[in-house]
Amino acid sequence: GSNLTLSAGANRSCGAPATGDGVGSASLSVKVTGADVGYVISNSLTPTSGSFSNCDSPIVYGSVQTVILSTASGTSATAKAQIVLPVGYDYVVGSFVCNSTPLCPTFTGTTTDPATGAKIMNLNIPAGMTTGQTLDYGFSIQPTTFIACGDYKVTFTTFDEVTGLSCPTAPGGVCSKVIVQTGKTTYTYNVVKPELQITNLNGTYGSGSYSGSITVNNTGAINQTNSAPSNPVKVDFYCADASGNPTGTKITTITLAGPVAAGASVTENYTVTSSACATGKLVAVIATSSNCICAPSQKVMDVLPVATNDTVAYTAGSTTSPINVLSNDTTGDTIVPSTVSLVAPSGATGVVTDAHGDITSMTIPGEGTWSVDPTTGAITFTPVSGFTGTPTPIQYNGEDAEGNTSNNATLTLDLLPIATNDAQCYTASTSAVTINVLSNDTTGDVIVPSRVSLVA
């Protein structure tokens, strides 16, 4: 008789099958009194090439069925075999081949289990097979959809029929036929593939393209290689919607140089040419349709802060008003004012850092001290006594709310020109006098002679 079977299925919170998903249990075959075909069959199923962890190539099976313990005339004309394939796999059309001619089963096609969707290979066993006779044949199966990692079963069962059995509760007291299980073997295969996750995606937009870096981590137990079956990792880019999910058509696909070893990660730079997305952000997707992995992964771009160079007018020898260096830093993500940090050049002294490691003050010998307001991020320059020259430009950077550090931007103080009052002797009623009013204008920046203007 048949086996009563029970299986449970569940997914992890992230969507991948949970540990134990699909694990089933079965009762012993149900014995029906008088239902005995007089023989049993030993079923053997062995993969000869291919792997369940391979996403593309077919798996080739060799099958052997041997009649044992025959106490009757052997198999009948109603003897059959069924091979239940894992969900997501199907028989490769035309791959069935018999190696035990003339004693061969007849492959009659495939059916689908209405409850699970599993494909079932159906075969007719030749009549009259007796003790020790063997069927030897092979076939191929291949995945037809994405296969998640986990355990998969192939069940190999043989049946025959008994007719005319006494059944008191049946019409006429006779069962037209009873299906008898003559053999059953279940094989479990573990699908193991790289488990890739995009752990970081950052970048900025400018000049018609997005650019930044992407980090991919392999949390699985096997390496992602640049050869089959895993092949180089392909990453698809889309515009992100307000929720951070892909929207619209795919912009482009990039291939990572890789590979990504088990337990390791790789970080690579990317450039995606595109018009600006509505949300200003991209989303990267490692899809199962183009990668041999356990589950898909996606991540929305973290927009980096961009610091822009600043030039501020400066009066020689004076202390500047606090300079709002963030007012023009609008290209990328917002810089948090309290994270503004000076970049100390070689030779700087008196360097002061805060609890986060940001430089809040430093002195350039012979010129003066630069300091940062810890609340507003404004920068002030205070010259040392007697310094009336142009301060050497300095650099600063800052961080966004996610902790991403911007590029270094340059702050330049542009020395203002200073006109000094002039006095020239002049004799009344004499000819005109030419006065070089620029000769004493040496305190500030150089005045361009052609830009001298009278004040009416």
C-alpha positions as CSV (number, residue, x, y, z in Angstrom):
1,G,0.0,0.0,0.0
2,S,0.9,3.7,0.1
3,N,2.6,5.8,2.7
4,L,0.9,8.6,4.5
5,T,3.2,11.6,4.3
6,L,3.3,15.0,6.1
7,S,5.6,17.9,5.4
8,A,5.9,21.5,6.8
9,G,7.0,24.6,5.0
10,A,8.1,28.0,6.3
11,N,10.2,31.0,5.3
12,R,12.6,33.2,7.3
13,S,11.5,36.7,7.9
14,C,13.7,37.9,5.0
15,G,11.9,35.5,2.6
16,A,14.4,32.7,2.2
17,P,13.3,29.2,3.2
18,A,13.7,28.5,6.9
19,T,15.9,25.7,8.3
20,G,13.8,22.5,8.0
21,D,11.6,24.0,5.3
22,G,10.0,21.1,3.3
23,V,11.1,18.4,5.8
24,G,8.6,15.6,5.8
25,S,7.9,12.4,7.5
26,A,6.1,9.3,6.3
27,S,4.4,6.3,7.8
28,L,5.2,2.8,6.9
29,S,3.2,1.6,3.9
30,V,-0.4,0.8,4.7
31,K,-0.9,-3.0,4.5
32,V,-4.2,-4.2,2.9
33,T,-5.1,-7.8,3.7
34,G,-4.8,-9.9,0.6
35,A,-3.2,-7.2,-1.5
36,D,0.0,-8.9,-2.4
37,V,1.6,-8.9,-5.8
38,G,4.2,-11.4,-4.8
39,Y,7.4,-9.3,-5.4
40,V,9.2,-6.2,-4.3
41,I,11.6,-4.0,-6.3
42,S,14.8,-2.4,-5.2
43,N,15.1,1.2,-6.6
44,S,18.4,3.0,-7.0
45,L,18.9,6.5,-8.3
46,T,22.4,8.0,-8.6
47,P,23.5,11.4,-10.1
48,T,26.2,10.7,-12.6
49,S,27.0,14.4,-13.5
50,G,25.8,17.9,-12.6
51,S,24.8,19.3,-9.2
52,F,21.8,20.6,-7.4
53,S,24.0,23.6,-6.5
54,N,24.5,24.4,-10.2
55,C,22.0,26.9,-11.5
56,D,22.2,26.1,-15.2
57,S,23.5,22.7,-16.2
58,P,21.2,19.6,-16.2
59,I,21.6,16.9,-13.5
60,V,22.1,13.5,-15.2
61,Y,20.8,10.5,-13.3
62,G,21.4,6.8,-13.7
63,S,18.7,4.5,-12.4
64,V,18.7,0.8,-11.6
65,Q,15.6,-1.2,-10.6
66,T,16.0,-4.8,-9.6
67,V,13.2,-7.3,-8.9
68,I,13.9,-9.2,-5.6
69,L,12.1,-11.7,-3.5
70,S,9.7,-12.7,-6.2
71,T,7.2,-15.4,-5.1
72,A,4.9,-15.0,-8.1
73,S,5.2,-15.0,-11.9
74,G,6.9,-11.5,-11.6
75,T,5.7,-8.1,-12.6
76,S,2.4,-7.6,-14.2
77,A,1.3,-5.5,-17.1
78,T,0.1,-2.8,-14.6
79,A,3.5,-2.4,-12.9
80,K,4.6,1.3,-12.8
81,A,7.2,3.6,-11.5
82,Q,7.0,7.2,-10.5
83,I,9.9,9.6,-9.8
84,V,8.8,12.8,-8.0
85,L,11.2,15.6,-8.7
86,P,11.9,18.6,-6.4
87,V,9.6,21.6,-6.9
88,G,11.2,23.9,-9.5
89,Y,12.9,21.0,-11.5
90,D,11.6,19.3,-14.6
91,Y,12.5,16.4,-16.9
92,V,14.7,17.4,-19.8
93,V,12.7,16.4,-22.9
94,G,14.4,13.7,-24.9
95,S,17.0,12.8,-22.2
96,F,15.5,9.3,-21.3
97,V,17.8,6.5,-22.4
98,C,17.6,2.7,-21.7
99,N,20.8,0.8,-21.0
100,S,19.4,-2.7,-20.5
101,T,17.8,-3.4,-23.9
102,P,15.7,-5.4,-24.6
103,L,14.4,-5.2,-21.0
104,C,13.5,-1.5,-20.8
105,P,10.8,0.6,-19.0
106,T,8.6,2.8,-21.1
107,F,8.7,6.5,-20.3
108,T,5.1,7.8,-20.6
109,G,5.7,11.5,-19.8
110,T,5.3,13.8,-16.8
111,T,2.4,14.9,-14.7
112,T,2.2,17.6,-12.1
113,D,1.3,17.1,-8.4
114,P,-1.7,19.4,-8.0
115,A,-0.9,20.0,-4.3
116,T,2.8,20.9,-4.5
117,G,3.4,21.6,-8.2
118,A,6.2,19.0,-8.3
119,K,6.8,17.3,-11.6
120,I,6.3,13.5,-11.7
121,M,8.1,11.2,-14.2
122,N,5.9,8.2,-15.1
123,L,7.2,4.9,-16.4
124,N,5.7,1.5,-17.2
125,I,7.7,-1.5,-16.0
126,P,7.8,-4.5,-18.4
127,A,5.6,-7.4,-17.4
128,G,7.1,-10.7,-16.4
129,M,10.3,-9.5,-14.7
130,T,11.4,-12.0,-12.0
131,T,13.9,-12.3,-9.3
132,G,17.3,-10.8,-10.2
133,Q,16.2,-9.1,-13.4
134,T,17.2,-5.5,-13.7
135,L,16.2,-2.3,-15.5
136,D,19.0,0.2,-16.2
137,Y,18.3,3.6,-17.6
138,G,19.1,7.3,-17.3
139,F,17.6,10.7,-17.7
140,S,18.3,14.4,-17.0
141,I,16.5,17.1,-15.0
142,Q,17.1,20.8,-14.7
143,P,15.8,23.8,-12.8
144,T,13.0,25.8,-14.4
145,T,12.9,28.6,-11.9
146,F,14.9,30.1,-9.1
147,I,16.0,27.4,-6.6
148,A,16.6,28.6,-3.0
149,C,19.2,27.0,-0.8
150,G,18.1,24.1,1.4
151,D,17.3,20.4,1.2
152,Y,15.5,18.9,-1.8
153,K,14.0,15.4,-2.2
154,V,13.7,13.0,-5.1
155,T,11.2,10.2,-4.4
156,F,11.4,7.0,-6.4
157,T,8.3,4.7,-6.0
158,T,7.1,1.6,-7.8
159,F,3.5,0.2,-7.9
160,D,1.4,-2.6,-9.1
161,E,-2.3,-3.5,-9.0
162,V,-4.3,-6.2,-7.4
163,T,-7.8,-6.8,-8.8
164,G,-10.8,-8.8,-7.6
165,L,-10.0,-8.3,-3.9
166,S,-12.8,-8.9,-1.4
167,C,-14.0,-5.6,-0.1
168,P,-17.2,-6.1,2.0
169,T,-18.0,-2.3,2.0
170,A,-17.5,-1.9,-1.8
171,P,-20.4,-2.2,-4.3
172,G,-20.8,-5.9,-5.0
173,G,-18.3,-6.7,-2.2
174,V,-15.3,-6.6,-4.6
175,C,-12.7,-3.8,-5.1
176,S,-12.0,-3.3,-8.8
177,K,-8.4,-2.7,-8.0
178,V,-6.0,-1.9,-5.2
179,I,-2.7,-0.1,-5.8
180,V,0.2,-1.9,-4.1
181,Q,3.5,-0.2,-3.4
182,T,6.3,-2.5,-4.4
183,G,9.3,-0.3,-3.5
184,K,10.1,3.2,-2.4
185,T,13.4,5.2,-1.9
186,T,13.8,8.8,-1.1
187,Y,17.0,10.8,-1.8
188,T,17.8,14.1,-0.1
189,Y,20.1,16.7,-1.8
190,N,21.4,19.9,-0.2
191,V,21.5,23.0,-2.4
192,V,24.4,25.2,-1.4
193,K,25.2,28.4,-3.2
194,P,26.9,31.7,-2.3
195,E,24.7,33.9,-0.1
196,L,25.4,37.5,-1.3
197,Q,24.2,40.6,0.4
198,I,24.8,44.2,-0.6
199,T,25.9,45.7,2.7
200,N,26.8,49.2,1.4
201,L,25.9,51.4,-1.5
202,N,26.9,55.0,-1.5
203,G,27.5,57.7,-4.2
204,T,26.7,61.1,-5.6
205,Y,25.2,62.4,-8.7
206,G,26.8,64.9,-11.0
207,S,27.6,65.6,-14.7
208,G,25.0,63.1,-15.9
209,S,26.1,60.1,-13.9
210,Y,25.9,58.4,-10.5
211,S,29.2,57.3,-9.0
212,G,30.3,55.7,-5.7
213,S,31.1,52.4,-4.2
214,I,29.3,49.1,-3.6
215,T,30.2,46.5,-1.0
216,V,29.0,42.9,-1.4
217,N,29.4,40.3,1.5
218,N,29.2,36.5,1.1
219,T,27.6,35.1,4.2
220,G,27.4,31.6,2.8
221,A,29.6,28.6,3.2
222,I,31.0,28.4,-0.3
223,N,33.0,30.8,-2.4
224,Q,31.6,32.9,-5.2
225,T,33.9,32.4,-8.0
226,N,34.2,34.0,-11.5
227,S,33.8,30.6,-13.1
228,A,30.7,28.4,-13.5
229,P,28.4,27.8,-11.7
230,S,28.5,31.0,-9.8
231,N,30.2,33.2,-12.5
232,P,30.9,36.9,-12.0
233,V,28.4,38.8,-9.9
234,K,26.0,41.0,-12.0
235,V,24.4,44.0,-10.3
236,D,21.3,45.7,-11.8
237,F,20.7,49.4,-11.1
238,Y,17.3,51.1,-11.0
239,C,15.9,54.4,-9.8
240,A,14.6,54.1,-6.3
241,D,11.1,55.1,-5.3
242,A,10.2,56.9,-2.1
243,S,10.3,53.5,-0.2
244,G,13.7,52.6,-1.6
245,N,12.5,49.9,-4.0
246,P,13.3,49.6,-7.7
247,T,11.0,51.6,-10.0
248,G,10.8,51.9,-13.8
249,T,13.0,50.0,-16.2
250,K,16.5,48.8,-15.4
251,I,19.1,51.6,-16.0
252,T,22.1,49.3,-16.5
253,T,23.9,46.2,-15.3
254,I,27.5,46.1,-14.0
255,T,29.7,43.1,-13.4
256,L,31.8,43.0,-10.3
257,A,35.5,42.1,-10.7
258,G,35.1,39.8,-7.6
259,P,35.3,37.1,-6.6
260,V,33.7,37.1,-3.2
261,A,35.0,34.3,-0.9
262,A,32.8,32.8,1.8
263,G,32.8,35.0,4.9
264,A,34.5,37.8,3.0
265,S,33.4,41.0,1.2
266,V,34.5,43.1,-1.7
267,T,34.1,46.8,-2.3
268,E,34.3,48.2,-5.8
269,N,33.6,51.6,-7.4
270,Y,30.8,52.1,-9.9
271,T,29.7,54.7,-12.4
272,V,26.2,54.6,-13.8
273,T,25.3,57.1,-16.6
274,S,21.7,58.2,-16.2
275,S,19.5,61.3,-15.9
276,A,18.8,62.1,-12.3
277,C,16.2,59.9,-10.6
278,A,13.2,61.5,-9.1
279,T,14.2,60.7,-5.5
280,G,17.9,61.4,-6.3
281,K,18.8,57.8,-5.4
282,L,19.6,54.6,-7.1
283,V,18.9,51.1,-5.9
284,A,21.2,48.1,-6.6
285,V,19.8,44.6,-7.1
286,I,21.6,41.3,-7.2
287,A,18.9,39.2,-8.9
288,T,18.5,35.5,-8.8
289,S,17.6,35.5,-12.5
290,S,21.2,36.5,-13.4
291,N,23.2,35.1,-10.4
292,C,23.7,31.7,-8.9
293,I,22.8,32.6,-5.3
294,C,20.6,31.6,-2.5
295,A,18.3,34.7,-2.4
296,P,18.2,38.1,-4.0
297,S,19.6,41.2,-2.4
298,Q,19.0,44.9,-2.9
299,K,20.0,48.2,-1.3
300,V,19.1,51.8,-1.9
301,M,22.0,54.3,-2.4
302,D,23.2,56.3,0.6
303,V,23.9,59.7,-0.9
304,L,27.3,61.0,0.2
305,P,27.9,64.5,1.4
306,V,29.8,66.8,-0.9
307,A,31.8,69.7,0.4
308,T,32.3,72.6,-2.1
309,N,35.4,74.9,-2.1
310,D,34.8,78.3,-0.4
311,T,36.5,81.7,-1.1
312,V,35.8,84.5,1.3
313,A,37.0,88.2,1.2
314,Y,39.5,89.0,4.0
315,T,40.9,92.2,5.4
316,A,44.6,91.9,6.1
317,G,45.5,91.6,9.8
318,S,41.9,91.2,11.0
319,T,40.0,88.3,12.6
320,T,37.3,87.0,10.3
321,S,33.7,86.8,11.1
322,P,32.5,83.1,11.5
323,I,32.5,81.7,8.0
324,N,29.5,79.5,7.1
325,V,31.4,76.9,4.9
326,L,28.3,74.7,4.6
327,S,26.1,77.2,2.8
328,N,27.2,76.1,-0.6
329,D,27.5,72.4,0.2
330,T,24.2,71.4,-1.4
331,T,25.2,68.9,-4.1
332,G,25.1,65.8,-1.9
333,D,23.6,64.7,1.5
334,T,23.4,67.3,4.2
335,I,26.5,67.8,6.3
336,V,25.8,67.8,10.1
337,P,27.3,71.2,11.3
338,S,28.8,69.6,14.5
339,T,30.9,67.2,12.4
340,V,32.9,69.9,10.5
341,S,36.5,69.1,10.9
342,L,39.7,71.0,9.9
343,V,42.3,69.0,7.9
344,A,45.7,69.7,9.6
345,P,48.5,70.3,7.0
346,S,52.1,69.3,7.7
347,G,53.6,71.7,10.2
348,A,50.4,72.7,11.9
349,T,50.7,73.1,15.7
350,G,48.2,73.3,18.6
351,V,45.9,70.7,16.9
352,V,42.8,70.2,19.0
353,T,40.3,67.3,18.4
354,D,36.9,66.6,19.9
355,A,35.5,63.3,21.3
356,H,34.7,62.2,17.7
357,G,38.2,62.8,16.4
358,D,37.2,66.0,14.5
359,I,39.8,68.7,14.4
360,T,38.3,71.9,16.0
361,S,41.3,74.1,16.2
362,M,44.9,74.4,14.8
363,T,47.6,77.0,14.3
364,I,49.6,77.7,11.2
365,P,52.9,79.0,12.5
366,G,53.6,82.6,11.5
367,E,50.0,83.1,10.3
368,G,47.3,82.4,12.8
369,T,44.8,80.1,14.4
370,W,41.8,78.4,12.6
371,S,38.9,77.3,14.8
372,V,35.5,75.6,14.3
373,D,32.3,76.5,16.1
374,P,31.2,73.0,17.6
375,T,27.5,73.9,17.1
376,T,27.3,75.7,13.8
377,G,30.3,74.4,12.0
378,A,31.4,78.0,11.1
379,I,35.2,78.5,10.8
380,T,37.1,81.5,12.1
381,F,40.7,82.7,11.4
382,T,42.5,84.8,14.0
383,P,45.9,86.1,12.8
384,V,49.0,86.2,15.0
385,S,50.1,89.7,16.0
386,G,51.9,91.5,13.1
387,F,50.7,89.1,10.3
388,T,49.1,91.1,7.5
389,G,49.6,88.7,4.6
390,T,47.3,86.2,2.9
391,P,46.7,83.1,5.0
392,T,47.5,79.8,3.4
393,P,44.3,78.1,2.2
394,I,43.2,75.2,4.5
395,Q,40.9,72.2,4.0
396,Y,37.9,70.9,5.9
397,N,35.4,68.1,5.7
398,G,32.2,66.9,7.4
399,E,29.8,64.0,7.8
400,D,26.2,63.3,7.1
401,A,23.7,61.9,9.6
402,E,24.7,58.3,8.5
403,G,28.4,59.0,9.3
404,N,29.6,59.2,5.7
405,T,32.6,61.6,5.4
406,S,32.6,64.2,2.6
407,N,35.5,65.0,0.4
408,N,38.0,67.6,1.6
409,A,37.1,71.1,0.4
410,T,39.4,74.2,0.4
411,L,38.7,77.4,2.2
412,T,40.6,80.4,0.7
413,L,40.7,83.9,2.3
414,D,40.9,86.4,-0.6
415,L,42.8,89.4,0.6
416,L,40.9,92.7,0.1
417,P,42.8,95.6,-1.5
418,I,43.3,98.6,0.8
419,A,43.5,102.1,-0.6
420,T,45.6,104.5,1.5
421,N,45.0,108.3,1.5
422,D,47.3,110.3,-0.7
423,A,48.6,113.9,-0.5
424,Q,50.4,115.8,-3.2
425,C,51.8,119.4,-3.4
426,Y,50.2,121.5,-6.0
427,T,50.9,125.2,-7.1
428,A,47.8,127.1,-8.1
429,S,47.4,128.1,-11.7
430,T,50.0,125.6,-12.8
431,S,49.7,122.7,-15.2
432,A,48.1,119.4,-14.3
433,V,49.8,117.1,-11.8
434,T,50.0,113.3,-12.3
435,I,49.6,111.4,-9.0
436,N,50.4,107.7,-8.6
437,V,47.7,106.9,-6.0
438,L,48.7,103.2,-5.9
439,S,52.3,103.6,-4.8
440,N,51.3,103.6,-1.1
441,D,48.5,101.0,-1.4
442,T,50.6,98.1,0.0
443,T,48.7,96.9,3.0
444,G,46.1,94.7,1.2
445,D,45.9,92.9,-2.1
446,V,47.4,94.5,-5.2
447,I,45.0,97.0,-6.9
448,V,44.7,96.5,-10.6
449,P,45.6,99.9,-12.2
450,S,43.0,99.7,-14.9
451,R,40.3,99.3,-12.2
452,V,41.0,102.6,-10.4
453,S,37.8,104.6,-10.2
454,L,36.9,108.1,-9.0
455,V,34.0,108.5,-6.6
456,A,31.7,111.2,-7.7
